[in-house]
Amino acid sequence: MKITDKIHEILKIGFPGDQVQVGPMRGASDDHLEIIVTSKKFEGLMLLEQHQMVMDLLKEEFKDALHAVKIKTKVSA
């Protein structure tokens, strides 16, 4: 399984029913990803807290498969 698919699956489990996009960072290796999550779970949270929610789901992947991520979070309407 490609790392982008694995990360997408992990985030879809953590944010069921929400919009999740995962792709490679432009000009970087496969272990550098761009992530966009749109969720009502982010409502009322500071940006740092939103990003921490995403990062908490990816802790295990940073041990071996991931090196860096660029995260964008949005509150869904």
C-alpha positions in Angstrom: 0.0 0.0 0.0 1.3 3.5 -0.9 2.0 5.7 2.0 -0.5 8.3 0.7 -3.2 5.6 0.7 -2.3 4.4 4.2 -2.4 8.0 5.7 -5.7 8.7 3.9 -7.2 5.6 5.5 -5.9 6.5 9.0 -7.3 10.0 8.7 -10.7 8.7 7.3 -11.0 6.5 10.4 -10.1 9.4 12.7 -12.4 11.8 10.9 -15.3 9.6 9.7 -17.6 11.3 7.2 -15.3 14.3 6.8 -13.3 15.4 3.8 -9.7 14.2 3.8 -7.1 14.8 1.0 -3.6 13.4 1.1 -1.0 13.9 -1.6 2.8 14.2 -2.1 4.4 17.5 -1.4 5.5 19.0 -4.7 9.2 18.5 -5.3 9.7 16.2 -2.3 10.1 12.5 -1.7 7.3 10.1 -0.9 7.7 10.6 2.8 6.7 14.3 2.6 2.9 14.7 2.3 0.4 17.5 2.1 -2.8 16.9 4.1 -6.1 18.8 4.0 -8.8 17.9 6.5 -12.3 19.6 6.6 -14.2 18.7 9.7 -16.9 20.0 12.1 -14.6 18.6 14.9 -12.4 21.6 14.4 -15.2 24.1 15.3 -14.1 26.3 18.2 -10.5 25.0 18.3 -7.4 27.0 17.7 -5.4 26.1 14.6 -2.7 24.5 16.8 -5.3 22.2 18.4 -6.7 21.3 15.0 -3.3 20.3 13.7 -2.5 18.4 16.9 -5.6 16.3 16.3 -4.3 15.3 12.9 -0.8 14.7 14.2 -2.0 12.5 17.0 -3.5 10.1 14.4 -0.1 9.9 12.6 2.3 9.4 15.5 3.1 5.8 14.6 3.7 6.6 10.9 6.3 9.2 11.9 8.4 6.4 13.5 9.2 4.8 10.1 7.2 5.9 7.0 6.8 9.7 7.3 9.3 12.5 7.6 7.3 15.6 7.1 3.7 16.8 6.5 2.1 20.1 5.6 -1.3 20.3 7.2 -4.2 22.5 6.3 -7.4 22.2 8.4 -10.8 23.8 7.7 -14.0 23.8 9.7 -16.8 22.3 7.6 -20.1 24.2 7.3 
